[in-house]
Amino acid sequence: MHTIIEPFKIKSVEPIKFTTVQERETILKRAWYNPFLFSAEDVLIDLLTDSGTSAMSAKQWAGVMDGDESYAGSRSFFRFERVVRKLTGFKHIIPTHQGRAAEKILFSIVGGKGKSIPNNSHFDTTRANVEYSGAEAMDFPTPEGKKPEVIADFKGNMDLNALKAFIETTGPEKIPLCMLTITNNSGGGQPVSMANIRDTKKLLKKYNIPLFLDACRFAENAFFIKKREKGFAKKSILEIVQEMFSYADGCTMSAKKDALVNMGGFLAMNNDRLATLSRNILIVTEGFPTYGGLAGRDLEAIAQGLEEVLDEHYLTYRIRSVEYLGEKLTAAGVPIVRPPGGHAIYLDAKNFAKHIPPQRYPGQSIVCELYRVGGIRGVEIGSVMFGRKDPKTKEFIAPPMELVRLAIPRRVYTQSHIDYVVEVVKDVYAHRDRLKDYEIIEEAPVLRHFTAKFKPLS
Ligand SMILES: *Cc1c(COP(=O)(O)O)cnc(C)c1O
């Protein structure tokens, strides 16, 4: 077979800035060893996130110019609504400025004290919005999803036995809806199988609990189903997407992922009453129902992006480019979460930097070294993000995994950029004994990873 190539040519380019190791050492120090505090200009290859970092196509930019900015009844809204309805089949489609705005509206209606929301794994903003409403966010990932070294096709699945037991003990009346995150972002971008979506719905139906998809990466998930699940090889991505949504009663969506735009989102559902309540809040917090928190041009770009993301050449390239990075790193002996997910490679920092204990932040140490050596920006997902202190004993409690995420923006970097990333990671791994312990010298009470200040220990 020939090389899988980028299914586009480049029409417009953005230069990236080269710095020396010495300059980067100064930048690291000035930013208190926290890459969230860098100026993005100082980053050579930015793998901080795949959210809102996609390159738009010429047709999307043309849509930006063509957007209808009418306050009510904009033509761009109707195009957006048509495309989302074709994919999801949902009756009510409500634009929001990003995914978390859809979550905020949904959970301020169905959440609240005494309620529980189950999910395969809540994304952090989803959890925050559930908890902010007073409800409890519960995760039921499949057991193999928690083991980085176990190779399985659908590590993003919901653990249906655990979900059933939870519904039985909690009582279905306390569960206003159940979420399923596709792909499972917090679980490493691992896909959820069609069988699992179908069986989740089947189980919920018995208790009359609606199913909502957290659908940010629906197209990447559909591609994995096509490649890995029996009976789907000959179906089109559109048919698979339509089947996935057919089991759900609604969804929240961040268009910053698989809609290939830099901003946007939506909330969709079949239930009329829920839709009316949602639109009432939308008007107060986001905007009139035919624009939500978005400009007409944004709706136009989302509609176009949602059509483009279904292209099988695009998805083949997308999933292959992530897998390519994973394959090269694995061949070099670098420990990563396997198999590679849809949007990122996760370095297994516990095995990468065995000499650094969790409370000395092995992931943060790798993140800093990747920047120092090669100007690459990744993000720690481990004890910095999720570590906490026991309220009584003040003892440090580490999360189950110490990871460094290298998220791949869509349509942004070429194969030689990724080859360069491989070289830098291999270099850092070869000299892993150089990786230093870190301590936090200043932190915020919540979501401390964004602003914390660090100090390397010699
Ligand atoms: C990004 C993301 C969200 C939140 O979307 P925003 O547009 O960033 O507000 C919710 N769920 C998942 C799984 C995500 O990846």
PDBQT file of the ligand as one rigid body, heavy atoms in Angstrom, charges set to zero:
ROOT
HETATM    1  C1  LIG A 501     -13.878  19.968  24.500  1.00  0.00    +0.000 C 
HETATM    2  C2  LIG A 501     -14.843  19.095  25.131  1.00  0.00    +0.000 A 
HETATM    3  C3  LIG A 501     -15.959  19.604  25.813  1.00  0.00    +0.000 A 
HETATM    4  C4  LIG A 501     -16.172  21.074  26.060  1.00  0.00    +0.000 C 
HETATM    5  O1  LIG A 501     -16.219  21.821  24.905  1.00  0.00    +0.000 OA
HETATM    6  P1  LIG A 501     -15.726  23.342  24.825  1.00  0.00    +0.000 P 
HETATM    7  O2  LIG A 501     -16.073  23.742  23.439  1.00  0.00    +0.000 OA
HETATM    8  O3  LIG A 501     -14.256  23.346  25.089  1.00  0.00    +0.000 OA
HETATM    9  O4  LIG A 501     -16.470  24.119  25.849  1.00  0.00    +0.000 OA
HETATM   10  C5  LIG A 501     -16.860  18.685  26.324  1.00  0.00    +0.000 A 
HETATM   11  N1  LIG A 501     -16.667  17.371  26.211  1.00  0.00    +0.000 NA
HETATM   12  C6  LIG A 501     -15.601  16.848  25.576  1.00  0.00    +0.000 A 
HETATM   13  C7  LIG A 501     -15.455  15.369  25.464  1.00  0.00    +0.000 C 
HETATM   14  C8  LIG A 501     -14.647  17.685  25.023  1.00  0.00    +0.000 A 
HETATM   15  O5  LIG A 501     -13.586  17.162  24.409  1.00  0.00    +0.000 OA
ENDROOT
TORSDOF 0
